[in-house]
Structure formats: structure tokens, C-alpha cells
């Protein structure tokens, strides 16, 4: 290979894949009975999206999915993680199912299976039906968890004969913090710590959806995609350590502890709105078949300094009890995120230590970076470094069974709009032309080396 190899061979059966999400790539927001989502409403408000774009067309995946599946197949991975749009399947969030919406995912799954690719659907990737938000309060209200389970059952009824590996939620920490605490993502609430009930309702939704999926098929293997990253105090000062601990709780432990230990971190349980919290936690903490980890970066945290902070694409208010700090001596992506591959090794070994025998096999459900251009050598360096870090963790005892790159395509990057490009494949939005980048070609060659394929 002239483009650089993955140094070590990965185990037979390792699940290589790429990831996307419905709202970021599908477009067709008003076709075939799809209802609006909270993101439709959020992006329609001037100023909410930095470049002023919307996802009305995005990558037009709804019409071009066969072309995209061909790109996945030609890359040489064996699985595709996509998300199903709740408002496309149940336009009001509750009530009648939209058969035309399910038909699209039926066609997509059939196309994947015909290409020998495993479909790995995510049931919730932040696109709550707008009607549910407006009439019921969305994830602020407990009933949304039950409505989510009903939607999961409808999807499983249609796709469960071909899908075995399911993801209930994607990054509930970000959806809680950015969407409900800080207002920088849809639905745009600024509840700060009063957003904690959203976290509980999301976790309850996971538990109820997992129950529905298992009821639909004994073959279902259930996971979740949680974001994780090491959190480092800016100094040995007690205040910095306390601030880092709080940030770590919100990012890493708030969702993982109930799922893997059956309890909330100390001081959190009494803040959760449940008449019978023990019963909820028993449901939430039922064993997972596997656990998804989305990793992008570590974070250095200091005690609050009373000023607002622009960090990694976010504007953080001055009254937060922690302040992220730059991590020096590491390159940055064009999103301003530090590139620290060794932190992935640290994270995976920490999860193994903290959760021990309660930790199921892991899958890296997202790992990637944003850089412009077709000759994206920085992305190649990023992937090479993180695959090496992943292999190091596995050699040290981390039970990791798969790795998904974020993302297959350049796409609509939430509040950033189309300004950030995470794809292995470049998308020219005016023409929708797809062009594999240098990183796509590198990864295809690297996968052959990593799996000892002919």
C-alpha cells in the first residue's frame, strides 16, 4: 500500500461500518407523508443555523440511497449505521403509522441486504416529531417515552425480519445538554439543570423501546450510542478538579451509570421525576447486548471564570459551573476539536475498569472529523491514529467488536449547517454529485490490510 496501512490486523468478524443520520442526509422533508420534526422548526428560525442553510434537500439520500449504498459497498465495510426518522414513520409522534415512511426504510434495508451489508438502524437521532413537542412537551414529558416505544414496535414489525442489531438512542447527553439545557440545538430550550428530567425520560424511552424490540424478535440485539470522552482538570487545583468531575458526570456518567450500573451518579437520583424511580431504573438497567461509544475528543476543564466561552463550535454561557480550556500541543480539526487519538485508548480502558463485568462488548458507533477538501490528508492521519489507538486498547483488554466512521457523506451538520464536512465522500450540494475523497480510498485500502483480505 502506498497510502498508509493500519499497522495491526483486527480480529475476524470485526464489524467495520460507516454512520449517517436521517435529518442530516435524507432531505425530502415534505414527501410521502413525513411530518415536521423539532429540527425543521429550529432551522427555520433565522440565526439558529450559522450559515443560514436548512436540511430541506441535504444530501437527497431519500432519492439517491441506491447510489449511496453502492459507495458503502465499494468502500469495503460490512455494515451501515443509519437512523430512522420518527416523524417519517409516525408523523404526529403518536397515533397512526405512515406506511409510505416505512416503505422507504424497507427499500433501504433491502438494498443493503442485496449488497451483503448489515443494516444497523438508530431509532432516535434527535428528530422528535414537532407535534409531540408542541402538544406533549416532547422529552420533557414522561409519556414521550411510551410513544417512542410504540414507534419502535412499528419499525420492528416492518424491518425485524432483516434487522437484528438495533440502536435505540443516539447521544442522549448532547440532545439533553444542547437541545434542552443550552438551547443551541433543537428544540431550543434553555432549561440549564432543569433539563435533567429530559435525561431520565430519554433513558426510560430506551428501556421501553428495548423491551418492544425484544418482544418483536428474539433475535434482536440491543445497543445504544452514547458519547464519551476523557475529561481532564486544567490543574491540580481543587476547584478545577471539582469542575472537571461535574463535566465528566454530565458527559460520561449521567447516562452510562443507569444503563450499566442500574443507578444514577450520587446526587442525581433525587432530581429525577419518577413516582417509582427504582422500577424505572430496573427497566433502564436491563443488560444490553452491546454498548456503542461515540468518541471525538477529550476535554480539559477549569473552574468557572465568570465569562462566556466559545469552545468547539459552542457558545457557553458565563454562569456554567465549569469552563472548557484548549488542549495545547495537539492539532485541531476545522471544528476546533483537538485530535488526541491516545485519549480513545484511555477512554476504552477506563470504561472497562469502571463498569467491569457489567460492561457488554463495545462498538465504536462514531469516530470522525471535519476537514475541507478532496485531498483530505488530515482525515487520513486522524483515522490512522484512532485505529491504532483502538487496536492498542483491544490489545490491553478492551472488548471492542466494531468501528463505524462518521460519516459516509458530507451532510447537514446541525447548527453549523453545511459549513462542516465530516464525509469520506464529498457532496456538491447544488448538483448532489458524490466524489470519494482521498480518505475514502485510503480507508478502503486500509481495511484490506486490517482484515487480511485478498
Helices and strands as residue ranges (DSSP letters): E 15-19, H 22-25, H 38-43, H 61-75, E 79-83, H 86-89, H 99-114, E 118-124, H 130-136, G 138-140, H 143-159, E 165-170, H 172-176, I 177-181, G 192-195, H 196-216, E 221-227, E 231-233, H 238-248, I 249-253, H 254-261, G 269-271, H 277-284, E 291-294, E 299-302, E 309-311, E 314-316, E 323-325, H 342-355, G 356-358, E 362-366, H 377-395, E 400-406, G 414-416, E 425-428, E 433-436, H 438-451
